[in-house]
């Protein structure tokens, strides 16, 4: 058994060495250079170049332009946090449980400081080509287990050197290197594991000597440290740390599985019985078949610390690669190293040339200077106000002459400008994205240019969205698999007035009557929805601006909702005071607005009634005029052809067909004329209801008829 354990440990160690030699060692060198170029502070020059310049008496200045440009790219991620939500996919999934899962994911993100750790992983990718999350379940603070998310050092993670896919599910394995003390090994793997390492005898084979590896980042330096052949590092305080190889890999196994009603295959091992029963009740069934599972082996060079099937369906590692091309990774700094080095060297050479022109040297004749020796002139020759006393009777041609300095080479200043421009082109971060515009430029114009400049970051941001989706999917699986016991989570939300409130969220809680489980997170299939939401202060500002614009357009938004999106320090007290004031005494301004609106409504109704009345009046006038015309034709039939001709000439259209005015053959009997009745004999002003309405009642005869 011990021999088999040692063989497994050796295979694990050899796989680590295989990945290290197949590209990881070279990656660490590049990552170390890129990090130095980003941080600056003396790290942008190699030690060999620095020594060569010092020996030649030349300066080695740094003018770090990579740091602000990468920070501008980091600013976008910092200002936009990840918002994880879920939506139901199959019949067992519900909208209520999807909302609960979204709240649980939000609580997990707040608990593990996900936003800040994502910033670290995003920065690792931009600077060192690669960034890695590690998501798993931690039982250190809770017996029920809590999701843990960590940001790993990319120099400690060795992906499958033969893989070429972004998704770790396509990798054959992944190795994470860890330096752990004996106390940490005991805490994670038990007392027996510690005892085996403490009694381990030295081995003659040199598998742990990694002096040629790149140094890892830490708060201290690497002095007073020794590494022996077993990969044990002894620090000056006597504490030993052992190199631990943490490897996860795929392996086929015939295992008992459960097939859900949607066809998904899940291993039964580690699954709660209640969940198995619920899946079977929903239409699933149990079976045995060969499946691909994750094997998890943790070892030193000679001993196994852990070797068992992983409780997770995927690797715990989630990668982020800003630029990914079938296994080849790049960051923002890679292509900026050359322009930055050219900028440093050209500026250092430019300053060196200027310095040499200030003290270009002297030409003197021996024995002509009275107040200083030649070596003193060499040291003080460039001083301001230098006084040289010549000996008496020194000829003019033997006076000291200053050597004319060489002119600055043409084009050296243009190389400096070109280097700065190449840095912008290499990183895609220009002055517009960094907000470096003059005061004469409007804020809206700056924002438009910043939005256009963000298109240069489309590929890194798209890959960040892909990483977020992978991480959210792993989180959902862990929640449904490990958050299967009744528990109460504390979450913080905002009420209708924007006030933060803390409330309890029970999950997997059985009903008292035993009829079911409230917020059962283990059932159903859900889709992952990952969106971006601005940071709280920026989001509220944008909401406030939109609310004010809507109010200017006339939207009847109550003032408490407007105050909700403001940044006032005591907005809650203001909202409460406004509500109390509204209950005690109506707002006179609000009442005036209501009365004005009511008056406007009545005015509109009056306008409608007036329009209808006018239409009726016109119809009555037209009817009366028609009746008068008919009476004239009846009394004098001879005018019918003439009237028809006049109406047709005026463009009148008869709805009944031509002629417009029919001839009337009968002879009408005239009513007896009333005395002193006014008649209208003017053909230019025919009879009108204005006359008939007031007088026609008293004069039954036709007004337009000639007596």
LUMSE-894154 format. One record per residue (C-alpha): x, y, z. Coordinates in steps of 0.05 Angstrom, whole numbers, padded with zeros to 5 digits, always signed. Example, Ala and Ser with C-alpha at 12.3 -4.5 7.8 and 13.67 -1.06 7.14 Angstrom:
2
+00246-00090+00156
+00273-00021+00143
END
This chain:
707
+00000+00000+00000
+00056+00048+00017
+00091+00031-00048
+00027+00045-00088
+00019+00112-00051
+00090+00131-00067
+00078+00113-00141
+00016+00156-00144
+00055+00214-00112
+00111+00206-00162
+00063+00206-00221
+00032+00269-00194
+00100+00301-00186
+00122+00281-00256
+00059+00310-00286
+00076+00376-00251
+00146+00374-00279
+00119+00358-00348
+00074+00420-00347
+00129+00463-00319
+00178+00445-00374
+00125+00448-00429
+00115+00523-00427
+00100+00542-00355
+00172+00561-00339
+00175+00606-00400
+00107+00636-00382
+00133+00653-00312
+00191+00691-00341
+00146+00732-00387
+00097+00744-00330
+00153+00769-00285
+00177+00818-00339
+00107+00842-00353
+00093+00855-00279
+00158+00894-00273
+00139+00936-00334
+00071+00951-00302
+00097+00967-00232
+00159+01006-00253
+00199+01035-00195
+00264+01006-00222
+00235+00941-00248
+00231+00962-00322
+00307+00953-00331
+00339+00885-00327
+00397+00878-00279
+00446+00866-00337
+00425+00930-00374
+00428+00971-00311
+00499+00949-00294
+00522+00962-00365
+00495+01033-00364
+00525+01047-00296
+00593+01024-00319
+00588+01069-00380
+00568+01128-00337
+00499+01134-00369
+00433+01142-00332
+00376+01091-00334
+00313+01130-00324
+00242+01102-00323
+00182+01139-00351
+00126+01090-00336
+00069+01099-00385
+00042+01028-00379
+00015+01036-00308
-00036+01092-00323
-00059+01058-00387
-00072+00991-00354
-00105+01027-00296
-00153+01060-00345
-00172+00991-00371
-00181+00967-00299
-00226+01027-00285
-00281+01000-00330
-00285+00934-00291
-00281+00970-00225
-00340+01015-00244
-00383+00957-00268
-00396+00899-00221
-00422+00830-00240
-00496+00817-00227
-00514+00743-00228
-00586+00720-00239
-00620+00656-00258
-00683+00639-00298
-00721+00573-00299
-00709+00523-00355
-00752+00461-00344
-00818+00443-00310
-00791+00434-00240
-00758+00502-00240
-00801+00561-00218
-00794+00636-00221
-00797+00641-00145
-00739+00593-00135
-00700+00627-00191
-00707+00692-00153
-00684+00658-00089
-00624+00629-00125
-00607+00699-00150
-00609+00726-00079
-00566+00668-00054
-00514+00683-00109
-00515+00756-00089
-00504+00737-00016
-00446+00691-00036
-00414+00747-00077
-00418+00795-00018
-00392+00743+00030
-00330+00726-00011
-00316+00798-00034
-00325+00776-00106
-00320+00845-00137
-00251+00858-00109
-00226+00788-00125
-00252+00796-00196
-00212+00860-00201
-00150+00822-00180
-00162+00766-00231
-00177+00817-00286
-00112+00854-00269
-00073+00789-00270
-00099+00776-00340
-00084+00845-00367
-00014+00845-00338
+00009+00773-00336
-00034+00743-00392
-00073+00697-00346
-00118+00702-00285
-00152+00646-00246
-00210+00639-00198
-00217+00579-00151
-00288+00564-00128
-00303+00509-00079
-00338+00495-00012
-00305+00515+00053
-00325+00484+00120
-00278+00525+00164
-00331+00576+00186
-00395+00536+00177
-00412+00463+00189
-00462+00467+00132
-00408+00493+00085
-00401+00559+00049
-00378+00576-00022
-00307+00602-00024
-00278+00641-00083
-00204+00657-00086
-00159+00693-00136
-00098+00650-00150
-00028+00672-00170
-00024+00655-00245
+00048+00634-00236
+00024+00578-00189
-00028+00549-00237
-00005+00502-00292
-00060+00487-00343
-00058+00426-00388
+00001+00442-00435
-00032+00402-00491
-00100+00436-00486
-00123+00493-00532
-00192+00509-00506
-00216+00566-00462
-00264+00522-00422
-00228+00478-00370
-00277+00422-00384
-00235+00409-00447
-00170+00405-00408
-00143+00338-00386
-00118+00365-00319
-00097+00428-00281
-00043+00434-00228
-00039+00486-00173
+00027+00494-00135
+00023+00512-00062
+00075+00524-00008
+00045+00500+00057
+00072+00496+00128
+00065+00433+00169
+00010+00467+00210
-00029+00483+00147
-00021+00411+00122
-00047+00385+00189
-00107+00433+00187
-00125+00412+00115
-00104+00339+00111
-00098+00314+00183
-00045+00294+00233
-00025+00231+00196
-00005+00271+00134
+00038+00317+00177
+00071+00259+00212
+00090+00226+00146
+00124+00290+00121
+00162+00303+00186
+00194+00234+00187
+00211+00234+00113
+00284+00216+00099
+00325+00257+00050
+00326+00231-00021
+00388+00231-00065
+00348+00248-00128
+00341+00323-00140
+00267+00335-00156
+00254+00395-00113
+00312+00442-00128
+00280+00500-00166
+00330+00555-00160
+00321+00572-00233
+00246+00584-00225
+00219+00655-00224
+00210+00684-00155
+00138+00688-00130
+00110+00753-00102
+00108+00762-00027
+00114+00818+00023
+00186+00799+00041
+00247+00785-00001
+00280+00718-00015
+00341+00726+00029
+00361+00675+00083
+00321+00620+00048
+00345+00551+00029
+00310+00499-00014
+00330+00426-00005
+00321+00367-00051
+00251+00350-00026
+00223+00417-00044
+00224+00440+00028
+00238+00514+00039
+00267+00535+00106
+00257+00607+00125
+00303+00644+00173
+00254+00636+00231
+00259+00560+00227
+00190+00549+00195
+00187+00497+00139
+00142+00501+00079
+00132+00442+00033
+00117+00445-00041
+00048+00413-00051
+00023+00392-00119
-00053+00401-00122
-00077+00366-00186
-00147+00355-00214
-00156+00311-00275
-00210+00272-00312
-00218+00197-00306
-00270+00148-00331
-00308+00107-00279
-00367+00060-00277
-00411+00091-00225
-00483+00093-00203
-00517+00153-00234
-00585+00185-00235
-00615+00211-00300
-00662+00270-00292
-00726+00280-00331
-00688+00328-00376
-00635+00275-00392
-00579+00303-00349
-00533+00251-00318
-00509+00262-00247
-00468+00215-00202
-00507+00191-00141
-00446+00192-00095
-00452+00250-00047
-00522+00268-00069
-00574+00274-00013
-00627+00220-00011
-00684+00270-00011
-00658+00301-00075
-00652+00232-00107
-00724+00217-00087
-00748+00283-00115
-00713+00271-00182
-00743+00201-00188
-00812+00228-00170
-00805+00279-00225
-00791+00225-00277
-00717+00209-00268
-00686+00140-00257
-00623+00108-00229
-00573+00069-00271
-00500+00048-00275
-00456+00071-00331
-00386+00095-00346
-00380+00169-00337
-00324+00220-00336
-00310+00246-00266
-00259+00292-00234
-00204+00258-00194
-00169+00302-00142
-00099+00284-00120
-00057+00326-00073
+00014+00304-00057
+00086+00323-00044
+00142+00290-00082
+00136+00224-00044
+00072+00224-00003
-00002+00229-00017
-00041+00280+00023
-00108+00269-00011
-00131+00223-00067
-00205+00215-00080
-00262+00233-00128
-00277+00307-00129
-00345+00327-00100
-00353+00376-00158
-00373+00362-00229
-00319+00409-00257
-00249+00433-00241
-00250+00485-00186
-00206+00530-00230
-00240+00582-00274
-00192+00619-00321
-00191+00689-00351
-00149+00703-00414
-00155+00774-00443
-00131+00751-00512
-00138+00678-00527
-00120+00642-00591
-00123+00566-00585
-00078+00559-00525
-00038+00623-00537
-00051+00678-00486
-00033+00751-00485
-00048+00812-00442
-00046+00887-00452
+00026+00893-00427
+00058+00843-00474
+00057+00888-00536
+00073+00950-00495
+00140+00924-00468
+00179+00942-00532
+00152+01014-00537
+00163+01025-00463
+00235+01001-00467
+00247+01045-00528
+00217+01104-00491
+00262+01092-00430
+00325+01083-00472
+00312+01142-00518
+00296+01190-00461
+00357+01166-00421
+00401+01176-00482
+00370+01245-00495
+00385+01267-00424
+00455+01237-00427
+00469+01277-00490
+00445+01341-00458
+00487+01328-00396
+00550+01316-00436
+00542+01382-00473
+00544+01420-00407
+00615+01397-00392
+00647+01382-00459
+00718+01394-00435
+00775+01445-00442
+00837+01455-00485
+00895+01485-00445
+00970+01494-00450
+01015+01469-00395
+01035+01520-00343
+00987+01576-00366
+00935+01572-00310
+00954+01604-00245
+00896+01589-00196
+00881+01515-00206
+00911+01450-00228
+00888+01412-00290
+00851+01361-00248
+00813+01418-00213
+00793+01448-00279
+00768+01379-00300
+00723+01375-00239
+00700+01448-00236
+00700+01463-00310
+00623+01463-00315
+00611+01507-00254
+00572+01572-00261
+00615+01634-00250
+00681+01596-00258
+00741+01642-00252
+00805+01623-00288
+00868+01664-00272
+00921+01662-00326
+00995+01672-00315
+01024+01739-00337
+01044+01748-00409
+01005+01687-00432
+00996+01693-00508
+00925+01699-00535
+00931+01635-00575
+00948+01596-00511
+00886+01619-00473
+00841+01560-00450
+00788+01543-00500
+00724+01504-00486
+00713+01444-00531
+00651+01454-00573
+00600+01399-00554
+00570+01353-00605
+00501+01372-00630
+00442+01329-00607
+00430+01278-00662
+00372+01296-00706
+00310+01253-00698
+00325+01233-00625
+00268+01276-00600
+00222+01246-00653
+00239+01176-00629
+00213+01197-00560
+00148+01222-00589
+00141+01160-00632
+00152+01114-00572
+00095+01148-00534
+00049+01141-00594
+00067+01067-00602
+00048+01056-00529
-00022+01081-00544
-00028+01037-00605
-00002+00975-00569
-00049+00980-00510
-00109+01012-00545
-00114+01063-00488
-00111+01134-00514
-00118+01201-00480
-00193+01202-00492
-00205+01139-00452
-00162+01166-00396
-00203+01231-00396
-00142+01274-00411
-00174+01330-00451
-00170+01405-00443
-00222+01448-00408
-00248+01472-00475
-00277+01402-00489
-00347+01388-00464
-00362+01331-00417
-00409+01298-00467
-00355+01299-00520
-00306+01267-00471
-00356+01212-00454
-00369+01199-00528
-00294+01192-00541
-00287+01147-00480
-00343+01102-00506
-00310+01098-00574
-00242+01082-00541
-00274+01025-00502
-00283+00988-00567
-00208+00974-00563
-00224+00932-00501
-00280+00893-00533
-00241+00827-00535
-00217+00829-00462
-00286+00850-00438
-00319+00795-00479
-00272+00743-00449
-00286+00772-00380
-00360+00761-00393
-00344+00689-00413
-00306+00678-00349
-00363+00708-00309
-00412+00660-00342
-00367+00600-00326
-00360+00623-00254
-00435+00635-00246
-00449+00565-00274
-00402+00533-00225
-00434+00573-00169
-00503+00549-00188
-00482+00476-00188
-00449+00483-00120
-00511+00518-00091
-00557+00463-00116
-00510+00407-00093
-00485+00432-00026
-00538+00482-00003
-00586+00423+00008
-00598+00429+00083
-00646+00478+00116
-00610+00543+00129
-00626+00616+00138
-00587+00668+00100
-00583+00742+00117
-00590+00786+00057
-00594+00861+00048
-00643+00893+00000
-00672+00963-00011
-00745+00981+00001
-00789+01025-00043
-00755+01088-00016
-00684+01062-00027
-00673+01047+00047
-00628+00986+00059
-00662+00932+00099
-00635+00865+00125
-00681+00806+00124
-00678+00731+00133
-00682+00685+00073
-00700+00612+00091
-00680+00559+00040
-00695+00485+00038
-00742+00494+00096
-00796+00439+00105
-00868+00461+00116
-00897+00446+00184
-00951+00401+00154
-00898+00361+00115
-00930+00378+00048
-00865+00401+00017
-00802+00443+00022
-00801+00519+00018
-00748+00547-00029
-00722+00479-00050
-00658+00498-00086
-00639+00427-00106
-00693+00417-00158
-00699+00443-00228
-00653+00466-00283
-00637+00540-00289
-00603+00584-00340
-00549+00633-00320
-00558+00706-00335
-00497+00751-00322
-00504+00825-00331
-00463+00887-00314
-00489+00940-00266
-00452+01004-00249
-00426+01015-00180
-00479+01042-00131
-00459+01115-00132
-00454+01117-00209
-00518+01079-00218
-00557+01125-00171
-00529+01187-00206
-00552+01161-00274
-00620+01143-00246
-00627+01213-00215
-00610+01247-00281
-00661+01204-00318
-00716+01219-00266
-00703+01294-00271
-00707+01291-00347
-00773+01254-00343
-00801+01306-00296
-00780+01361-00344
-00819+01325-00398
-00881+01326-00353
-00880+01257-00322
-00920+01260-00256
-00866+01227-00213
-00876+01238-00138
-00820+01274-00102
-00805+01216-00054
-00784+01175-00114
-00740+01231-00138
-00706+01237-00071
-00695+01162-00070
-00644+01167-00126
-00609+01229-00099
-00544+01230-00060
-00569+01273-00003
-00543+01253+00065
-00611+01254+00100
-00658+01235+00043
-00695+01183+00084
-00714+01235+00137
-00737+01282+00080
-00781+01227+00051
-00811+01212+00119
-00825+01286+00131
-00858+01294+00063
-00903+01235+00076
-00923+01261+00145
-00936+01330+00116
-00980+01300+00062
-01021+01263+00114
-01029+01323+00161
-01038+01381+00112
-01046+01378+00037
-00993+01412-00003
-01022+01478-00031
-00979+01474-00092
-01004+01404-00105
-01076+01426-00095
-01065+01484-00143
-01037+01437-00195
-01098+01391-00186
-01146+01450-00194
-01109+01474-00255
-01113+01405-00285
-01187+01402-00269
-01199+01470-00300
-01161+01449-00362
-01204+01387-00366
-01269+01428-00360
-01243+01476-00413
-01230+01419-00461
-01301+01393-00448
-01330+01463-00460
-01291+01467-00525
-01321+01401-00547
-01392+01424-00528
-01381+01490-00565
-01358+01454-00627
-01419+01409-00626
-01466+01468-00617
-01434+01506-00674
-01442+01445-00718
-01516+01440-00701
-01525+01515-00715
-01492+01509-00783
-01536+01449-00799
-01598+01487-00779
-01576+01547-00821
-01565+01502-00881
-01632+01468-00872
-01668+01534-00865
-01635+01563-00927
-01654+01501-00966
-01726+01506-00943
-01728+01579-00963
-01699+01563-01032
-01750+01508-01041
-01805+01556-01024
-01780+01606-01076
-01779+01552-01130
-01848+01529-01111
-01877+01599-01116
-01839+01617-01180
-01821+01553-01221
-01789+01594-01275
-01728+01608-01232
-01710+01534-01226
-01666+01529-01290
-01631+01593-01272
-01618+01569-01201
-01593+01502-01226
-01545+01537-01274
-01519+01582-01218
-01507+01524-01170
-01472+01482-01222
-01428+01541-01241
-01409+01550-01168
-01387+01477-01164
-01445+01450-01123
-01452+01374-01126
-01520+01343-01119
-01521+01277-01080
-01585+01256-01117
-01560+01270-01188
-01570+01326-01239
-01604+01373-01245
-01590+01406-01180
-01656+01444-01178
-01715+01407-01209
-01769+01446-01246
-01832+01452-01206
-01894+01449-01248
-01948+01462-01198
-01972+01530-01181
-01965+01546-01108
-02018+01582-01071
-01994+01644-01037
-02012+01654-00965
-02043+01719-00948
-01989+01770-00936
-01981+01797-00867
-01980+01870-00858
-01916+01909-00856
-01871+01847-00858
-01800+01861-00878
-01778+01825-00940
-01710+01812-00970
-01706+01835-01042
-01630+01839-01049
-01604+01781-01092
-01534+01789-01064
-01557+01776-00993
-01608+01719-00996
-01651+01699-00938
-01613+01675-00878
-01632+01640-00814
-01606+01701-00778
-01669+01735-00802
-01714+01675-00803
-01696+01652-00734
-01718+01718-00704
-01774+01735-00751
-01794+01674-00788
-01837+01650-00732
-01879+01712-00740
-01877+01711-00817
-01897+01642-00842
-01889+01664-00914
-01825+01652-00953
-01775+01708-00940
-01743+01707-01008
-01807+01706-01049
-01825+01768-01089
-01895+01793-01077
END
